[in-house]
Amino acid sequence: MAQRPPTSEIETRPDLWGPFSVAGRNALVTGAAKGIGRGIADRLAEGGANVLIADIDLAAAQHVAEHLAQDEGRPVAMRVDVSSEADCEAAVQRCIEEFGSLDLLVNDAGIFPSSPVLEMSPEFFDRVLAINLRGLVFMSKAAGLQMVRQGRGGKIVNIASIDSVHPSLPGLAAYDASKGGVLSFTKNFALEMAPHHVTVNAIAPGGIATEGTSQPVTGLTKEQTDAMMAAFTQRIPMKRMGVPDDIAKVAVFLASSAADYMTGALIVVDGGMLLS
């Protein structure tokens, strides 16, 4: 029996990824200029996928594309506002123009501003829902239509949250409403797309250290925010915040043939937070 290559070689040679391979897949990742989306784009490109890096910050997306150009897959940057249905459709069309098809959609774009409900404006609530839920729905619609036209199936991976099933902090009611909607949408869209051999699954990250989580929470000082995050971390059984790559590796699994018989599932990646 052949000796198993060392982990470092497995991670850098897509041909050794076996059923977890994404080599040659054509992917669209929203919110891919930073944080979890960036981590997912990194892993997909490393694995040989062509990746459309869709983000509202074009300069940041272009920077990521330049970084990923050294990997196996081909990266393309595009400015996309997921709250615009026209932008969602344009992103899918760009994938077709650049890569010839769309095999994988990762819906990561999202925001998590904080506001108590008793102080919340309709504009605040609408903005959170427009990006976190409505944008995900209509990006999924555009991608789903293309996958049906192609007739060879596909994969859709939604980034939900542990807040989809249990609130983590006060002030995130709008965010929690949007992420609860993501989970319900994932399950229903999975039913709709199953006859077309398109799987629709979700990942529920817990606390992940990103550029966004390092910023002060609205209404709190940096010191207060740091103290809140330290207390949050202590509630995690594994006693650490996650990193984007913790989510990225699970996204690669769901994007690969290893997850072909999974749809409508929620995979929790939270260091055990929901257990506490």
C-alpha positions as CSV (number, residue, x, y, z in Angstrom):
1,M,0.0,0.0,0.0
2,A,1.3,3.4,-1.0
3,Q,2.5,5.6,1.9
4,R,0.2,8.5,2.7
5,P,1.9,11.8,1.8
6,P,2.6,14.3,4.6
7,T,-0.2,16.8,5.3
8,S,1.7,19.7,3.9
9,E,1.9,18.0,0.5
10,I,-1.8,17.0,0.5
11,E,-2.7,20.6,1.2
12,T,-0.6,22.0,-1.7
13,R,-1.4,19.3,-4.3
14,P,-5.0,19.4,-5.5
15,D,-4.5,16.0,-7.2
16,L,-4.2,14.4,-3.8
17,W,-7.4,15.8,-2.4
18,G,-9.4,12.8,-3.6
19,P,-13.1,13.0,-3.1
20,F,-12.5,16.5,-1.5
21,S,-11.1,17.8,-4.8
22,V,-12.5,21.0,-6.3
23,A,-10.0,21.1,-9.2
24,G,-11.6,22.6,-12.3
25,R,-14.7,23.8,-10.6
26,N,-16.0,27.3,-11.4
27,A,-17.0,29.1,-8.3
28,L,-18.7,32.4,-7.3
29,V,-18.0,33.6,-3.7
30,T,-19.7,36.7,-2.4
31,G,-18.1,38.8,0.3
32,A,-14.8,37.2,-0.8
33,A,-12.5,40.2,-0.2
34,K,-12.1,39.6,3.5
35,G,-12.9,37.5,6.5
36,I,-14.6,34.1,6.0
37,G,-15.3,34.8,2.3
38,R,-11.6,35.5,1.7
39,G,-10.6,32.3,3.5
40,I,-13.0,30.2,1.4
41,A,-11.7,31.8,-1.8
42,D,-8.2,31.0,-0.7
43,R,-8.9,27.3,-0.2
44,L,-10.9,26.9,-3.4
45,A,-8.2,28.5,-5.5
46,E,-5.6,26.4,-3.8
47,G,-7.6,23.4,-4.7
48,G,-7.7,24.3,-8.4
49,A,-11.1,26.0,-8.6
50,N,-11.6,29.1,-10.7
51,V,-13.1,31.8,-8.4
52,L,-15.1,34.9,-9.1
53,I,-14.3,37.1,-6.1
54,A,-17.5,39.1,-5.7
55,D,-17.4,42.0,-3.2
56,I,-18.8,45.5,-2.8
57,D,-15.2,46.6,-2.3
58,L,-13.7,46.2,-5.8
59,A,-10.2,47.3,-4.7
60,A,-10.1,44.8,-2.0
61,A,-11.4,42.1,-4.3
62,Q,-8.7,42.9,-6.9
63,H,-6.1,42.7,-4.1
64,V,-7.3,39.2,-3.3
65,A,-7.3,38.2,-7.0
66,E,-3.7,39.2,-7.3
67,H,-2.8,37.2,-4.2
68,L,-4.6,34.1,-5.5
69,A,-3.1,34.3,-9.0
70,Q,-0.2,32.1,-7.8
71,D,-2.6,29.2,-6.9
72,E,-3.9,26.5,-9.2
73,G,-7.2,28.1,-10.1
74,R,-7.9,31.4,-11.9
75,P,-9.3,34.3,-9.9
76,V,-11.4,37.1,-11.2
77,A,-12.5,40.2,-9.2
78,M,-15.9,41.9,-9.6
79,R,-17.8,44.6,-7.7
80,V,-21.1,43.1,-6.6
81,D,-23.7,44.6,-4.3
82,V,-25.8,41.5,-3.3
83,S,-28.7,43.7,-2.3
84,S,-29.2,44.4,-6.0
85,E,-30.8,41.6,-8.0
86,A,-29.3,43.0,-11.2
87,D,-25.8,42.7,-9.6
88,C,-26.5,39.1,-8.7
89,E,-27.5,38.2,-12.2
90,A,-24.5,40.1,-13.6
91,A,-22.2,38.1,-11.3
92,V,-23.5,34.8,-12.6
93,Q,-23.2,36.0,-16.2
94,R,-19.6,37.1,-15.5
95,C,-18.8,33.6,-14.3
96,I,-20.1,32.2,-17.6
97,E,-18.1,34.7,-19.6
98,E,-14.9,34.1,-17.7
99,F,-15.1,30.4,-16.9
100,G,-17.7,28.9,-19.2
101,S,-20.0,27.6,-16.4
102,L,-21.0,28.0,-12.8
103,D,-20.6,24.9,-10.6
104,L,-20.5,26.4,-7.1
105,L,-22.0,29.4,-5.3
106,V,-20.9,30.4,-1.8
107,N,-23.1,33.0,-0.2
108,D,-20.9,34.7,2.4
109,A,-21.6,38.4,2.0
110,G,-23.2,39.8,5.2
111,I,-23.1,42.4,7.9
112,F,-23.7,42.2,11.6
113,P,-24.3,45.7,13.0
114,S,-25.8,45.9,16.5
115,S,-28.9,47.7,17.6
116,P,-31.4,47.0,20.4
117,V,-34.9,46.5,19.0
118,L,-36.3,49.4,21.1
119,E,-33.9,51.7,19.4
120,M,-34.0,50.2,15.9
121,S,-35.0,52.1,12.8
122,P,-36.8,50.5,9.9
123,E,-33.9,51.6,7.7
124,F,-31.4,49.6,9.9
125,F,-33.6,46.5,9.9
126,D,-34.2,46.7,6.1
127,R,-30.4,47.1,5.4
128,V,-29.5,44.0,7.4
129,L,-32.2,41.9,5.8
130,A,-31.4,43.2,2.3
131,I,-27.8,42.1,2.4
132,N,-27.9,39.0,4.7
133,L,-31.1,37.4,3.5
134,R,-32.6,39.0,0.4
135,G,-29.2,39.2,-1.3
136,L,-28.5,35.5,-0.5
137,V,-31.9,34.5,-1.9
138,F,-31.6,36.3,-5.2
139,M,-28.0,35.3,-5.7
140,S,-29.1,31.8,-5.1
141,K,-32.0,32.3,-7.6
142,A,-29.6,33.6,-10.3
143,A,-27.1,30.8,-9.7
144,G,-29.8,28.1,-9.5
145,L,-31.3,29.1,-12.8
146,Q,-27.9,28.8,-14.4
147,M,-27.2,25.4,-12.9
148,V,-30.6,24.1,-14.1
149,R,-29.8,25.4,-17.6
150,Q,-26.4,23.7,-17.5
151,G,-28.1,20.4,-16.6
152,R,-25.3,18.8,-14.7
153,G,-26.1,19.8,-11.1
154,G,-24.2,22.1,-8.8
155,K,-23.5,23.2,-5.2
156,I,-24.7,26.1,-3.2
157,V,-23.2,26.8,0.2
158,N,-24.8,29.4,2.5
159,I,-23.0,31.0,5.4
160,A,-25.5,31.0,8.2
161,S,-24.6,31.4,11.9
162,I,-25.0,29.8,15.3
163,D,-27.4,32.7,15.7
164,S,-29.6,30.9,13.2
165,V,-30.6,28.6,16.0
166,H,-29.7,30.4,19.2
167,P,-29.0,34.1,20.0
168,S,-25.4,34.8,21.1
169,L,-25.5,38.4,22.2
170,P,-28.1,41.2,22.9
171,G,-28.5,43.8,20.2
172,L,-28.3,41.3,17.3
173,A,-32.0,40.8,16.8
174,A,-32.0,42.0,13.1
175,Y,-28.9,39.9,12.4
176,D,-30.5,36.9,14.1
177,A,-33.7,37.3,12.1
178,S,-31.7,37.4,8.9
179,K,-29.6,34.3,9.8
180,G,-32.7,32.4,11.0
181,G,-34.1,33.1,7.5
182,V,-31.0,31.8,5.9
183,L,-31.4,28.5,7.6
184,S,-35.1,28.2,6.7
185,F,-34.4,29.3,3.1
186,T,-31.5,26.7,2.8
187,K,-33.8,23.9,3.8
188,N,-36.6,24.9,1.5
189,F,-34.4,25.7,-1.5
190,A,-32.7,22.3,-1.1
191,L,-36.1,20.6,-1.6
192,E,-36.7,22.7,-4.7
193,M,-33.3,22.1,-6.3
194,A,-32.8,18.4,-5.4
195,P,-34.5,17.2,-8.6
196,H,-31.9,19.2,-10.5
197,H,-29.0,17.6,-8.6
198,V,-28.1,20.9,-7.0
199,T,-27.3,20.6,-3.3
200,V,-28.0,23.5,-1.0
201,N,-26.3,23.4,2.5
202,A,-25.3,25.8,5.2
203,I,-22.5,26.4,7.6
204,A,-23.1,27.9,11.0
205,P,-19.9,29.6,12.2
206,G,-19.5,30.6,15.8
207,G,-17.1,33.3,16.9
208,I,-14.6,33.9,14.0
209,A,-11.8,36.4,14.3
210,T,-12.1,38.6,11.2
211,E,-11.5,42.2,10.3
212,G,-15.2,42.9,11.2
213,T,-15.1,41.3,14.6
214,S,-12.0,43.3,15.6
215,Q,-14.0,46.6,15.2
216,P,-15.7,48.3,18.2
217,V,-19.4,47.4,18.5
218,T,-21.7,50.3,17.9
219,G,-22.2,52.2,21.1
220,L,-19.3,50.6,22.9
221,T,-15.7,51.7,23.3
222,K,-12.8,49.5,22.1
223,E,-12.1,48.5,25.7
224,Q,-15.7,47.5,26.2
225,T,-15.8,45.6,23.0
226,D,-12.5,43.8,23.9
227,A,-13.9,42.9,27.3
228,M,-17.1,41.6,25.7
229,M,-15.2,39.5,23.2
230,A,-13.0,38.1,25.9
231,A,-16.0,37.0,27.9
232,F,-17.5,35.5,24.7
233,T,-14.3,33.5,24.1
234,Q,-14.4,32.1,27.6
235,R,-17.8,30.7,26.9
236,I,-16.4,28.6,24.0
237,P,-15.4,25.1,25.2
238,M,-12.3,25.1,23.0
239,K,-11.3,28.5,24.6
240,R,-10.4,30.2,21.3
241,M,-12.1,32.1,18.5
242,G,-12.2,30.4,15.2
243,V,-10.3,31.6,12.1
244,P,-11.6,31.9,8.6
245,D,-9.8,28.8,7.5
246,D,-11.9,26.8,10.1
247,I,-14.9,27.6,7.9
248,A,-13.2,27.5,4.6
249,K,-12.2,23.8,5.0
250,V,-15.8,22.9,5.7
251,A,-17.0,24.9,2.7
252,V,-14.5,22.9,0.5
253,F,-16.0,19.7,1.8
254,L,-19.5,20.8,0.9
255,A,-18.3,22.0,-2.5
256,S,-16.7,18.6,-3.2
257,S,-18.1,15.2,-4.3
258,A,-17.6,14.1,-0.7
259,A,-20.8,15.8,0.2
260,D,-22.9,14.7,-2.9
261,Y,-25.5,13.0,-0.7
262,M,-26.0,16.0,1.6
263,T,-28.6,18.7,1.1
264,G,-30.6,20.9,3.4
265,A,-28.0,20.4,6.1
266,L,-26.6,22.8,8.6
267,I,-23.0,22.1,9.8
268,V,-22.1,23.9,13.0
269,V,-18.5,25.0,13.3
270,D,-18.3,26.9,16.6
271,G,-15.7,25.3,18.9
272,G,-18.6,23.8,20.9
273,M,-20.2,27.2,21.6
274,L,-23.8,25.9,21.3
275,L,-23.0,23.2,23.8
276,S,-22.4,25.9,26.5
